Amino acid sequence: MILSLASALLLMQAAPAAVDGAAASADADKKICKREKQIGSLVRAKKICRTKAEWDAAEAQARQDVGEIQRTTRAPANG
């Protein structure tokens, strides 16, 4: 049993991930819905649906915004 589990894990690691352009495009067009909590409410949430590509773009923009804020924010001087 342990041997078969170990061999299955090795096969999963050895097998290359076969992703062609069509599969990547289908993944980008996949609709994903998330629930985001509303600020100021303990129970209210808003359902937001976007494609995977739109979620990825929003995440990249958020990271860029945070990086910009971190680069431009200066620590207060002690004294």
Rosetta constraint file for C-alpha pairs under 8 A:
AtomPair CA 1 CA 5 HARMONIC 6.27 0.50
AtomPair CA 2 CA 6 HARMONIC 6.10 0.50
AtomPair CA 3 CA 7 HARMONIC 6.10 0.50
AtomPair CA 4 CA 8 HARMONIC 6.07 0.50
AtomPair CA 5 CA 9 HARMONIC 6.28 0.50
AtomPair CA 6 CA 10 HARMONIC 6.28 0.50
AtomPair CA 7 CA 11 HARMONIC 6.19 0.50
AtomPair CA 8 CA 12 HARMONIC 6.23 0.50
AtomPair CA 9 CA 13 HARMONIC 6.31 0.50
AtomPair CA 10 CA 14 HARMONIC 6.05 0.50
AtomPair CA 11 CA 15 HARMONIC 5.98 0.50
AtomPair CA 19 CA 23 HARMONIC 6.00 0.50
AtomPair CA 19 CA 24 HARMONIC 6.54 0.50
AtomPair CA 20 CA 24 HARMONIC 6.30 0.50
AtomPair CA 21 CA 25 HARMONIC 6.06 0.50
AtomPair CA 22 CA 26 HARMONIC 6.12 0.50
AtomPair CA 23 CA 27 HARMONIC 6.20 0.50
AtomPair CA 24 CA 28 HARMONIC 6.26 0.50
AtomPair CA 25 CA 29 HARMONIC 6.36 0.50
AtomPair CA 26 CA 30 HARMONIC 6.31 0.50
AtomPair CA 27 CA 52 HARMONIC 6.86 0.50
AtomPair CA 28 CA 51 HARMONIC 6.51 0.50
AtomPair CA 28 CA 52 HARMONIC 4.93 0.50
AtomPair CA 28 CA 53 HARMONIC 4.84 0.50
AtomPair CA 29 CA 51 HARMONIC 5.42 0.50
AtomPair CA 29 CA 52 HARMONIC 6.20 0.50
AtomPair CA 29 CA 53 HARMONIC 6.75 0.50
AtomPair CA 30 CA 51 HARMONIC 5.35 0.50
AtomPair CA 30 CA 52 HARMONIC 5.73 0.50
AtomPair CA 31 CA 49 HARMONIC 6.68 0.50
AtomPair CA 31 CA 50 HARMONIC 5.62 0.50
AtomPair CA 31 CA 51 HARMONIC 4.30 0.50
AtomPair CA 31 CA 52 HARMONIC 6.30 0.50
AtomPair CA 32 CA 49 HARMONIC 5.59 0.50
AtomPair CA 32 CA 50 HARMONIC 5.59 0.50
AtomPair CA 32 CA 51 HARMONIC 5.75 0.50
AtomPair CA 32 CA 52 HARMONIC 6.35 0.50
AtomPair CA 33 CA 47 HARMONIC 6.63 0.50
AtomPair CA 33 CA 48 HARMONIC 5.48 0.50
AtomPair CA 33 CA 49 HARMONIC 4.05 0.50
AtomPair CA 33 CA 50 HARMONIC 6.41 0.50
AtomPair CA 34 CA 47 HARMONIC 5.70 0.50
AtomPair CA 34 CA 48 HARMONIC 5.41 0.50
AtomPair CA 34 CA 49 HARMONIC 6.41 0.50
AtomPair CA 35 CA 45 HARMONIC 5.92 0.50
AtomPair CA 35 CA 46 HARMONIC 5.44 0.50
AtomPair CA 35 CA 47 HARMONIC 4.44 0.50
AtomPair CA 35 CA 48 HARMONIC 6.22 0.50
AtomPair CA 36 CA 45 HARMONIC 5.34 0.50
AtomPair CA 36 CA 46 HARMONIC 5.31 0.50
AtomPair CA 36 CA 47 HARMONIC 6.44 0.50
AtomPair CA 36 CA 48 HARMONIC 7.36 0.50
AtomPair CA 37 CA 41 HARMONIC 7.60 0.50
AtomPair CA 37 CA 42 HARMONIC 7.98 0.50
AtomPair CA 37 CA 43 HARMONIC 7.51 0.50
AtomPair CA 37 CA 44 HARMONIC 6.13 0.50
AtomPair CA 37 CA 45 HARMONIC 4.20 0.50
AtomPair CA 37 CA 46 HARMONIC 6.33 0.50
AtomPair CA 38 CA 42 HARMONIC 7.90 0.50
AtomPair CA 38 CA 44 HARMONIC 5.69 0.50
AtomPair CA 38 CA 45 HARMONIC 5.25 0.50
AtomPair CA 38 CA 46 HARMONIC 6.67 0.50
AtomPair CA 50 CA 54 HARMONIC 5.89 0.50
AtomPair CA 50 CA 55 HARMONIC 6.34 0.50
AtomPair CA 51 CA 55 HARMONIC 6.34 0.50
AtomPair CA 52 CA 56 HARMONIC 6.11 0.50
AtomPair CA 53 CA 57 HARMONIC 6.14 0.50
AtomPair CA 54 CA 58 HARMONIC 6.13 0.50
AtomPair CA 55 CA 59 HARMONIC 6.15 0.50
AtomPair CA 56 CA 60 HARMONIC 6.16 0.50
AtomPair CA 57 CA 61 HARMONIC 6.14 0.50
AtomPair CA 58 CA 62 HARMONIC 6.15 0.50
AtomPair CA 59 CA 63 HARMONIC 6.22 0.50
AtomPair CA 60 CA 64 HARMONIC 6.18 0.50
AtomPair CA 61 CA 65 HARMONIC 6.11 0.50
AtomPair CA 62 CA 66 HARMONIC 6.18 0.50
AtomPair CA 63 CA 67 HARMONIC 6.10 0.50
AtomPair CA 64 CA 68 HARMONIC 6.16 0.50
AtomPair CA 65 CA 69 HARMONIC 6.23 0.50
AtomPair CA 66 CA 70 HARMONIC 6.13 0.50
AtomPair CA 67 CA 71 HARMONIC 6.15 0.50
AtomPair CA 68 CA 72 HARMONIC 6.21 0.50
AtomPair CA 69 CA 73 HARMONIC 5.90 0.50
